[in-house]
């Protein structure tokens, strides 16, 4: 991601820019364009959305979004982030509620896939930002090392490696997905 402007942009302006082909996030009003991330990134998102969807949907646990579905975290100046995957429990976002713009409700689970240009610091800061806005579980997926950092409020970061499995913990009790399934391309 690269910062493209110093003029503060609002969430409403960001929606208009999206219709003009500009894709990005707002960090306290500063537009940061998001660049295409490649095939491997897309396949990992697909693998995890399928695994999560096969668990969440039949049980009526809530909603999933993938890419491009922004979450409005702060106002004046606005912050809108685009998680690669987000799970909103039915308790936080009841079924039938239509959201046509950005969600103003923080997800319960956020999955971020690290892009080649992302620094360790950027990724850590993004996970912390999600947690500071009420997200209960963040999985940061590192395709290069085939590992996942698990972030939870108040807990140290746990890194899962080969042979490990993603666990839904108290956010999605009973959900488990072997890391190999996430990276299976």
C-alpha positions in Angstrom: 0.0 0.0 0.0 1.2 3.5 -0.7 -0.1 6.8 0.7 -1.5 8.8 -2.3 -2.8 12.0 -0.7 -2.4 14.3 2.2 -5.9 15.8 1.8 -8.2 14.2 4.3 -10.8 12.0 2.7 -14.1 11.0 4.3 -15.6 7.5 4.2 -18.4 8.8 1.9 -15.8 10.2 -0.5 -14.0 6.9 -0.5 -17.1 5.1 -1.6 -17.4 7.6 -4.5 -13.7 7.1 -5.4 -14.3 3.3 -5.5 -17.0 3.8 -8.2 -14.3 5.6 -10.2 -11.8 2.7 -9.9 -9.8 3.9 -6.9 -9.4 1.0 -4.4 -8.0 1.8 -1.0 -8.4 2.3 2.7 -8.6 5.4 4.9 -6.3 5.7 7.9 -7.4 8.7 9.9 -8.6 10.4 6.7 -5.5 9.6 4.6 -6.2 7.6 1.5 -3.9 4.6 1.1 -4.4 2.9 -2.2 -4.4 -0.9 -2.2 -2.7 -2.6 -5.1 -3.5 -6.0 -6.5 -1.8 -8.7 -4.5 -1.7 -11.7 -6.7 -2.8 -15.3 -7.3 -1.5 -16.9 -4.1 -3.1 -14.3 -1.9 -6.5 -14.8 -3.7 -6.3 -18.6 -3.3 -5.6 -18.4 0.4 -8.5 -16.0 0.8 -10.7 -18.5 -1.1 -9.5 -21.5 0.9 -10.3 -19.8 4.2 -13.6 -18.3 3.1 -14.7 -21.8 2.0 -13.6 -23.4 5.3 -15.2 -20.6 7.4 -18.3 -20.5 5.2 -18.9 -24.3 5.5 -18.8 -23.9 9.3 -20.7 -20.6 9.7 -23.5 -20.7 7.2 -25.1 -24.1 8.1 -25.1 -23.2 11.8 -26.5 -19.7 11.2 -23.6 -18.2 13.2 -23.4 -14.9 11.3 -21.9 -13.4 8.2 -18.7 -13.5 6.2 -17.2 -10.9 3.9 -14.1 -11.1 1.8 -12.0 -8.2 0.4 -13.5 -4.9 -0.7 -16.0 -4.9 2.1 -14.8 -2.0 4.2 -15.4 -1.5 7.9 -15.8 2.1 9.2 -13.7 2.2 12.4 -13.2 5.9 13.2 -14.8 9.2 12.4 -13.4 12.7 12.0 -11.0 11.9 10.6 -12.4 8.7 9.1 -10.7 5.3 9.2 -12.1 2.6 6.8 -10.1 -0.7 6.7 -10.7 -3.6 4.3 -10.0 -6.9 5.9 -9.2 -9.8 3.6 -11.9 -11.8 5.5 -14.2 -10.8 8.3 -16.7 -12.8 10.3 -19.6 -10.9 12.0 -21.5 -13.0 14.6 -25.3 -13.0 14.4 -25.2 -11.3 17.9 -23.2 -8.3 16.5 -24.9 -8.1 13.1 -28.3 -9.8 13.2 -29.5 -11.7 10.1 -31.6 -9.7 7.7 -29.9 -6.4 8.5 -28.9 -4.9 5.1 -25.6 -3.0 5.0 -25.2 -1.1 1.7 -22.1 0.9 2.6 -19.4 0.2 5.0 -20.2 -1.8 8.1 -20.0 0.4 11.2 -19.9 -2.7 13.4 -16.5 -4.3 14.1 -16.2 -7.9 13.1 -15.6 -10.7 15.6 -12.8 -12.3 13.5 -10.5 -10.6 11.0 -8.2 -12.5 8.6 -5.4 -10.5 7.0 -3.2 -12.1 4.4 0.3 -10.5 4.3 1.2 -9.0 0.9 4.7 -9.0 -0.4 5.1 -5.3 0.2 3.8 -5.3 3.8 6.3 -4.7 6.6 6.1 -6.7 9.8 5.4 -3.4 11.6 2.5 -2.5 9.3 0.9 -5.9 9.8 1.4 -5.8 13.6 -0.1 -2.3 13.7 -3.1 -3.4 11.6 -3.8 -6.3 13.9 -3.5 -4.0 17.0 -5.9 -1.6 15.3 -8.5 -4.3 14.8 -8.2 -5.4 18.4 -8.5 -1.9 19.7 -11.8 -1.6 17.9 -13.4 -4.7 19.5 -12.3 -7.5 17.2 -11.9 -10.6 19.3 -9.6 -12.7 17.1 -7.2 -11.7 14.3 -5.4 -14.2 12.1 -2.4 -12.7 10.2 -1.5 -15.2 7.4 2.1 -15.2 6.2 2.2 -16.9 2.8 6.0 -16.7 2.5 6.6 -18.7 5.7 3.3 -20.6 5.7 2.6 -19.5 9.2 -0.2 -17.6 10.9 0.1 -15.2 13.8 -3.0 -15.4 16.1 -3.8 -12.1 17.9 -6.3 -11.9 20.8 -7.0 -9.0 23.1 -4.7 -9.1 26.2 -2.8 -12.2 25.1 0.6 -12.6 23.5 0.8 -13.3 19.8 0.9 -17.1 19.0 2.5 -18.2 15.8 1.2 -21.4 14.2 3.4 -23.3 11.8 3.4 -26.5 9.7 1.2 -29.2 11.3 -0.8 -26.5 13.2 -4.5 -25.7 12.9 -6.5 -22.5 13.0 -8.9 -22.6 15.9 -12.1 -20.5 16.2 -11.6 -20.3 20.0 -14.6 -18.6 21.7 -15.4 -16.6 18.6 -16.2 -19.7 16.5 -16.3 -22.6 19.0 -15.6 -25.9 17.3 -14.1 -24.5 14.2 -10.7 -25.9 13.2 -8.8 -25.8 9.9 -5.4 -27.3 9.3 -2.9 -24.7 8.1 -2.2 -27.0 5.1 -5.7 -26.5 3.9 -5.3 -22.7 4.1 -2.1 -22.9 2.0 -3.3 -25.6 -0.4 -3.1 -24.0 -3.9 
